[in-house]
Amino acid sequence: MAKVWDVPHLAAGADRPVLDPETVYVYNMRFCPYAQRTILALLAKNVPFKVININLKSKPDWFVESTFGKVPVILYKGEIIPESLITSDYVDELFPGPKLHPEDPTQKAKDRVFLEIFNRMIMAYYKCAFAKDAEARETTVKDLIATMQPIENEIEKRGTKFFCGENPGMLDFMMWPWLERLPMLDCMGISLPEFQTLKVYMDNMWGTDAVKEYGLSTEDHYKFTKQYVDQLETIDYDFLIPK
Ligand SMILES: N[C@@H](CCC(=O)N[C@@H](CS)C(=O)NCC(=O)O)C(=O)O
């Protein structure tokens, strides 16, 4: 069955969608890891929402004029809220259901600090995936592995099923999109050592409803990313949409 995100990516010239102020909308791009954060927060909170996918190579004027030109953006009750972390916090605070952030301010602060550490992995991941040649790749792989070790250490230290305890929480969902993409590097001939605890953790995340619902296969991530690596003029954002 088609999901709410299985809608074509709107390009320059597309009509501005007519919005119902009582509905939550997300400006999204199906393969964007930042937007995935917001979608995961919405799914985890069981908030009904609609998706407006945006062609980021050919952005509609109405999108550029009302945003920073990036996804995700949440539109709700006339408000336009950008940025993945801000939108996810907004969803967590605005809607009922289990809180994704820990109630304890100290734990919340610690989780945020860890997300800063995790950011180093995000940067290293992009350098690795888009390395120009074998020599550059060799250095970036080393850097990437070095940024993965603290993630392995942290989940080991916490000793819980998820970073946030027995259920996944905000920190888990904010990190997940890049963890989901890591196996794609294998398709690029980049092999990473196995981090045992991280592997168990990732299997646990794949077992959660939100991740299962929105997650993509390694093959689909690769098919999409390869278009960027090959610097194609036009990107096919819609290849997953059932015809
Ligand atoms: N800091 C932003 C980053 C979002 C971002 O970079 N999104 C990319 C897609 S993955 C984007 O919209 N790029 C369009 C552009 O930069 O023109 C966030 O956390 O939401």
The ligand as a Gaussian input file, in Angstrom:
#p B3LYP/6-31G(d) Opt

LIG

0 1
 N       20.753000      21.676000       9.186000
 C       19.712000      21.138000       8.371000
 C       20.321000      20.375000       7.191000
 C       19.258000      19.862000       6.223000
 C       19.845000      19.551000       4.851000
 O       21.026000      19.797000       4.563000
 N       19.002000      18.992000       3.975000
 C       19.439000      18.792000       2.602000
 C       18.884000      17.492000       2.026000
 S       19.570000      16.040000       2.755000
 C       18.856000      19.898000       1.737000
 O       17.724000      20.290000       1.888000
 N       19.642000      20.380000       0.777000
 C       19.194000      21.345000      -0.168000
 C       20.204000      22.427000      -0.395000
 O       21.144000      22.551000       0.417000
 O       20.057000      23.143000      -1.383000
 C       18.821000      20.237000       9.207000
 O       19.312000      19.677000      10.209000
 O       17.626000      20.118000       8.901000

